[in-house]
Amino acid sequence: MATRWDPEVTGEPADLATPVRGRLRLWNAVVCIVFASGMVLSALGALGWHTHVQDQAGAAFARDASAVSTGVSSALARDEDFVAIQRGGILALPTLSNHELAKWFQSLGIEHRYPGGVGFGFVQRVLPSQLAAFGAQVLADPPINEPVSTPYAVFPAGRRSQYCLQRFGIATSPAARVIPPTFDFCSATIPPDNGPSPIPSLLTQAADTGQITVLAAGAIAKTKGLGGLFVVFMPVYDGVTTPPTAGGRRDLLHGWIVATFNGPHVLRSEAAEHAGVSVSLSFKEPGSGVVAVASAGSPPTGPTFTRSQTIEAGGSWIIKVTGSARSNALPQALWVGATGAALSCMLLVLFVLLTRSRSMALRLVDKRTRQLRHQALYDWLTDLPNRQLILDRAEQMLMRAQRHPLLVGALFVDLDNFKDVNDTFGHHVGDQLLRAVAVRLAETLRANDSVGRLGGDEFVVLAEGELGGIGPELVAERILTAFTRPFTVEDERVGPLSIRASIGVAVGARDGAAQLLRDADVALYEAKARGKHGYVVFGAEVPTSAGDGTVHPAGATGAHVRSERPAGPA
């Protein structure tokens, strides 16, 4: 990167010696090249260090995610194996009782071997003709920890083509006892609100595919006490193997193993061992969508690492591990980059301090000089020419009129009832209105006309043009027309303001600018006296500013008055 030294830019004198300028340019180029090289190397070093630290954080998360996924996979595999063992026991022991099943569960130590288990059971498909015998069998051998009321009554009541009723079961947690033991899983609705039940479709899907289906308890409205639980349905067929066709599976369907698990409990132990990560478990239904089953751990905020793993454990389970991607990579990279950049900046700062100080001083002097010149000649509020500049322009206009046949004139513009604006809305709104008036006047005038502010709410317009062209009277007409439109101020609390103006016009050459403006001022007072919102041309019917009652002869063309009332108060 090179910088070209230019007296217009740097503020150096135009007559600066060529050899000196050449050496400065060469030194400037060398310093800029060194500085740019240092900054590039600093940026590359910072980027490389950031990548290195971030890669380390990503690798650490990958190790944690792998460990969490492995632990959850093992727990799911154990639970799926246990469900398969239950199915084998139901088929192998047709005379199995609930008390024998409870002893078997106790001997296995399911609460310790299969963490997260809440309840296990077998739901049998029962035809209407089999319902009475099935009820008597359940009353004689009720599920463990789930008493059945006499007489046996299906819940919810109603006749159906088939019933899906619990035959065996054991509840290892009170959370599993909220469902009555006589609940019909094939019921299309779930009391008490009789909302639609997703269970029948899951049972049918499991029976037709021969694979497990999963229900998240949160998908059922009014599942009081079941939050965080998920239920696995595994089909059981008469025979040793699963029939190969969907029709055969429907014909030989015996029922379903139903296992309820506490999802957060299954995941929590793994998430607790790896702080800063959250784990979610989903199940992909065969030929269907993905069911969110459970989650554990607090999701990190900000940028994150995410890793998903799909495992097959009686079905497709998706384990998603999320961890924070925040690290010290950015602060460390900034420190590395800042160190290199500081070394590169030292030469640049020294060079700037030594070689630019003079040019900066010259530019500052020039800027302050222009500011002072502007402040001396322009109004601070409206940025229009002030009295000094407008008088100078009037003198120049009169001198041009002496050399060439020009139609010249001055218009004194005074706002009517401007004091009411200040009294009603405050001086800050009055200042905003004056700025808006200045803009409106500048937009209304021709390119060769000038407008200035003398102070307060008084403005002066200098109009000049070729003889036979548009005269100052028509300029006054334009201004009055422009004032018929309301003015918008910057204060949003104040709506558009309507204000009118009175104009005094002095036309023709004078001995000096002061006399021209004085005559326009006299005409302005006459316009005010005649009712405001109009203009008066200085002439034979207008007394002089001296108040002597005589007629001013210069440029007198006869008095012309135009007076209108404003549409509304300012």
N, C-alpha and C positions, 0 to 999 in steps of 0.2 A: 504494500500500500504506500503510495507516494502522495505528498501534498505539494501543490504548486504555489509558490509564493507570488502574490499579486498585490501591488500597492492598493488596488481597489478593495481587496479583501482584508489584507493584514494591516492596513493603515500606514505602511511604510511610505516615506516620501518618494515622489516619482523620480527624483534625481539621485536616488541611492546608487552608489558606485556599483557598476556591473560586476566586478570580481567579488565584491562582498556579497552581492545578491546570489552569485553563482555558488559560493561556498555555503551560504545559508541553505540554499536549495539542496545541495548535495548532502549536507549534514542532516537536513530535515528528512531526506529520503532514506539515509542510513538508519536514523533513529526509528523512523516509521517501520522499516523492514524488520529491525531487531524487535521492536515492540510487537508487531503483528506475529512474528515467529514465536515469541515468548507466549503470547496469548493463545495461539493455536496449540502449542505444546501443553500449556496449562489445561486447556479445555480437553485435549485428548487424554491427558493423565487423569483428570477428574472423572471423565467418562469411563475410562478403563477401570479405575478403582471402584466406581459406583457399580459397574457390572460385576466385578469380582465379589463385592460384599453382598450384592443382591443374589448372585448365584449361590453363595454360601447359605443365605437365608432360605432360598428355594430348595436347596438340597436337604437342609434340616427339616423343612416342612414335609418333603417327600418321604423322609424316613419315618416321621411321626404318622403321616397319612397311611403309609404301608403297614405300620404296626397296628393302627386303629382298624384298618380294613381287615387285616388278618384276624384280629381278635373278634370282630363282629361276625366275620365269616365262620369262624369256629363255633361261635354261639348259635348261629342260625343252623349250621350243619347238625349240631347236637340236638337242637329242638326238632329239626326235620326228621332225624333218625328216631327220636322218641315217638313222634307222631306215627311213623311207619311201624314201630314196634307195637303201638296200640292197635293199629289196623290188623297186624298179624295175630295179636292176642284175641281180638274179636272173632276173627275167622277160625282160629284154631280151637277156641274153647266156646262152643255154642251154649254150654250150660253155665257160663261164667256169671257170677253174681256181683253186685256192687260191693259187698263186703269183701269178697275175694279180690276184686279190683283194687280196693283201698289198701289191703294188705300188700298187694304187689307194688303199688305206688310207694308205700311206706318202706318196703324192702329196698327199692331202688334209690330212695333218698332224693326224690325229684326236686325238692326245694333247694337242695345244694348242687345237684348235678345239672339241673336245668334252670339256671337263674332267670327270673322274669316270668316264669310260669304262674298263671293265675287260676286256671281251671281247665279240666280236660273231660271230654265225654264223647259219647257216641250218639248221633241223631239217626234214628231209623225211619225209613220210608214206610208209612202205614196207610193201607187202603181203607176206605170207609167200612168195609166188611170186617176188617181186622181190628177196628178201633176198640171195641169192648174188651176183647181178649187182651189186647196190648195194655189197656188201662188197668185191668186186674193184675197183670204181670208187674207193672210198675208199682202198684200199691203194695204188692207182696214184697217187692225188692226195690225200694226207692233209692235214688241217688244219695250218696254220702253228703251230709251237711246240708241237704236240700229237701226238707219234708214236703210230702205231697198231700194235699187236702182230699178228704173223702166226701162225696164220690169223685172219681177222676173226671176232670172237666178240661177240655182243651181251651187254651187261652191264646188269642181271643176266640170267642165262640163263633161257630158258623160251620156250615157244611162245605166241604171242598172235595175236589176229585182225589186228592191224596193229602196226607199229613206228614210233616217232618217233625218227629217228636223225640225228645231226649229219652234214651233207654238206660244208658250208663253215664255216670258223671261223678266227679269229685271236685269240689271247690277248695282250692288251697288259700284263697284270699277272699275277704268279704266283698271285694269289688265284683266277683263273679256271681254273687248271689242276688244281684238286682234283677236278673231275668228269672221269672217263675220256671220251675222244673217242668211245667206242662205247656210251656210256650211252643206254639207251632211255628217253626222256622219257615214254613211254606206260606205263611200268612202274607197277603199283599200289603198289609198295613201294620203299623206298630202303635199300640196304645201308649199313652193316653190320648195323644192328639190325633191318632189314626193317620199319621203321615205315611207316605209311600215307603215301603221297605225294599232296600237293595239286596236283601239276603236271598230271596227266591232265585233271582237271576244268577247270583254267585253259585248257589247250589247246582243249578242247571248247567252252568258253564263248567263247573268242576266235574259233574257227572258225564257230560258229553266229551270233554277233552281228556279225562283221566288224570288231570294234573290239579295241583292245589290252587285255590283262589284265596284272596286275602281281603278282609274287610277292616277298614279303619273305623273304630268306634265313633270318631268324630264326624263321620259321614251320616250318622243317624241322629236326627233331632231328638231332644229329650232323653239322651243317654245319661241320665243322672248317675254320676259316680264312675263312668266308664271312660273319662277323658284320658288319652294317652295309651289306651289299650288297642290291640289289634287281634283279630280272630282269623285262624287258618282253617279252611275247610278242605279235607282230603277225602275223596270218594272211596267207598268200600264196595266191592263187587263180590257176588257169590262165586267162589272158585279161588284158585291160587293166584292166577295171573289176571292182569287187566285185559278185558276183551279188546281185540285189535280195531273194531269198527265202532262208530258212534251208536249205531242201532243196537249192537250187541251190548254196549256199555249201558244203554238205557234199560234193556231187558233184564240184565243181571245186577242192576243197582240194588244194593242192600241198604246203604245209608252213607253217612259221612262221619269221619272223625273230626271233632270240633275242639280246637285247642286255642285257648286265650292267653295272650302274653302281654306283659307290661313293657311297651316299646321303649320308653325312656330308661327303664331299669336295665334292659338289655344293652342299651348304648352307653348308659351313664358311666359304667365301670371303665369302659375303654376311653371315653372322653376325659374322665377324671385323671387318668394316668398321663395324659398329654395336655397340659394346660395351654390355653389360648386357641384351642380348636373346637369346632362344633361338628356334630355328626348327624346326618339325616339318612333315614332308611326309606326306600320306596320299593314297590313291587310292580313288575310289569306283567299285567294280565295277558294270558294267551289270546292273541288276536284283538287286544283291546288297548287301552291307554295305560298310563302309569299312575299308581295309587300311592299317595304320600302316606306312609305308615307311622313313622315316629321320628323324633329329633331330640337331641340332647346337647347341652353346652350352649353358651351364649355366642351368637354370631358376631364375629369381629366387625368393627367399624372401619371405614376407610378402604384402601386397596387390600385385596385378599388374594391368597393362593387357593385354588380349588382342584380337587382330584376326585374323580368318580371311578368306581370299579363295579362291574357286574359279575355276580357269582350265581351259580346254579345250585340251589338247595331245595329241590322239590318244585322249583320255579325260578324265574329270573328276578333276583334281588339286586337293587342298585344302592350302593353305599357311597355317599357323597361326604367328603371331608373338606371343611373350609377352615383356613387359618389366616391370620393377619400377615400381610406382605410388608408391613412396616418394619424398617430396620434402621440402622445407623448409617446406611449407605449414602444417603444424601448429605448429612452433616459432614461425614468424612470426605466425601467427594468435593464438597464445597471448600473444606479446609485445604485439601490438596490443590484445587484449582486456585484458591485465593493466595496461597503461598507463591505459586508460580506467577500469578498475575501481579502480585505485589512487586516482585523483582523486575518484571517487565515494565511496570508503571513508574518505577523510580527514574529511569532515564527519560521517559516521556514527561513526567512532572517537572524534572529539572530543566529540560529543554523548553517547556512551555513557560516556566517562570522566568527564564533568562531572555528568551527571544520574543515572547508575546507581550511582555509587560508594557513595552512602549506603544505597541500597536493598540493594545487594550486601552491605554490611557488616551491615545488620540481619538479612538472611537468614542470613548466616554465623553471627552470634551466636545466632540462634534455633536453627539447626541444631546448633551445638555444645552449646547448652543441652539440647536434646532428647537428643543423644547421651550427654551426661554423666548426665542423669536416667535414661536407659535403662540405662547401664552400672552405675549405682548400685543399680538395682532388679532387674536381670535377669542371669542366669548367662551368662557370655561364651561358653561352649561349646555349651550346649543352647538358649539363648535362653528358658529357663523362668524364672519368678520365683525370686529367690535367697532366702536366709534372711530378710533384712530384710523383703522384700515378702510372703513367705509367712506370717511372724509377724503382719504387719499384717492380712492377709486372715483369719488365724485369729481375731484379736481381733474383727474385724468380724463374723465368723460367730458367735462366742460372744455378742456383743451382740444380734444378731438372734434367737438362740435364747432370750435372756432376755425379749425383747418378744413373741415368737410361739412357739407350741409346735412346735419343729422337732427333727428327729432329726439330730444332728451328730456328727462323728467325725473323727479324724485317723489316717492310715495311713502308717507308716514303711516304705518299700520299700527293701530292700538287696539288691544282686545277689550271688548265691552264686558263690564262686570266681572273682570278677572279676580277682583278681590273676593267675590263671593265663593269662588273655587277654593281659595286659600282658607277662608273662614270656615267653609263647610267640610272640606276633606283634608286640610292640612297643607303645609308648604311643600311637602314632598310630592304630593299629587300635583300641586301647581307647577313644580319644576318639570314633572313628567309631561304635563300638558304643553308647557313651553317648548320642550324638545319635539313633541308631536307637531306643534304648529310650525316649527322651523323646518321639519321634514316636508310638511304639506306645502309650505311656501316655495321651497326649493324645487319640488316636483311640478308646481304650477307655472313657474317662470320659464321664459325662453332661455336659450343657451347663452345669449349675449347680455342677459339681465343679471344683476347682482342683488343679493339680499344680505342684510346684516342686522345685528341686534344692538340697540343703543343701551339697553338696560331695562329692568322691570319687564313689562309686557309690551314694550315698544320695539318695533322692527322698522327698518328702512329698506326700500326697494329702489334700485337705480335702473331705469329703463332707457334704452337707447335703440334707435333703429333708423332706417332710411326714411327720408321724407315721403309721405304718402303711405307708409306702412302702418303697422299696428302701433298706436300711440299709447302713452301712459294711462289714458282713461280706460282703454280696453283692457290693459293689464289690471287696473283696479276692478273692472267687471269680473275678470277671471278669478281674482283673489276672493271677492265676495261670493262668487258661485262655489269656489272650493270650500268655503267655510260653512256652506249649508250641510255638508256631510259631518256627522259626529266624529269626534276624535277618540281613539282608543289609547288608554294609558297603560303603563306596565303593572300597576297595582290591580290584581285580579278581583279584589274586593270592590272596586269602583267600576261601574259599567261605562259604556261610551258617554262622552260628555259633548254637549252641544254648546258652542260658544260662537259669538259673532264678532265682527271687527268694524271699526270706523277708520276711514282712510282719508288722509289729506294729500292732495296731488299738487305739485308745482311743476309746470311745464315751461320749457324754453331755457335759453342760455341765461346765465347770471354772471356777476362779477367774480363770484367765488362759491365754493361748495357750502360754506357756512350760510350764505344768503339763500341758496337753493333749498337747503334743509330747513331754514327758518321759515320760508314761505310755505313749505309743505306742512310744517308744524302748525302755522296759523290756520291753514285750511283744515287740518285735523280737528282743532278746537271748534271750528265752525261746524264740522260734521257731527261732532259730539253734541253741540248745542241744538242741532236740528233733528235730534231723535236717534242718533246712533245707527249702526248697521247700514252705512251708506258711505258715499265718498263725495268730497267737495273739491273742485278744482280752483286753485288760487286765482283770483281775477278781480274784476272791478267791483264786485259786490262783497268782497271779503276784506275786512280791515287788516292792517298790518299788525305784526306781533308787537310793535311799539305802543299800540293802543291809541294812536292819535286820530283814528277815524278816517284817515286819508286812504285813497285807493292806490295800491301798489301797481305801478304801470308795467313793470317788466313782465313780458310774456303773457300779459293779460289777454284772455280770449273771451272773457265773460264767465260768470259763475255757472257751474253745472252741478246739480245736486241729484244724487240718487240715494234714497233712504228707504230701508226696509226694517221691519221688526223681526227679531229672531224667533225661530219656531218654539223655543222653550228656554227656560233659564239654564245657565251653565251648571 
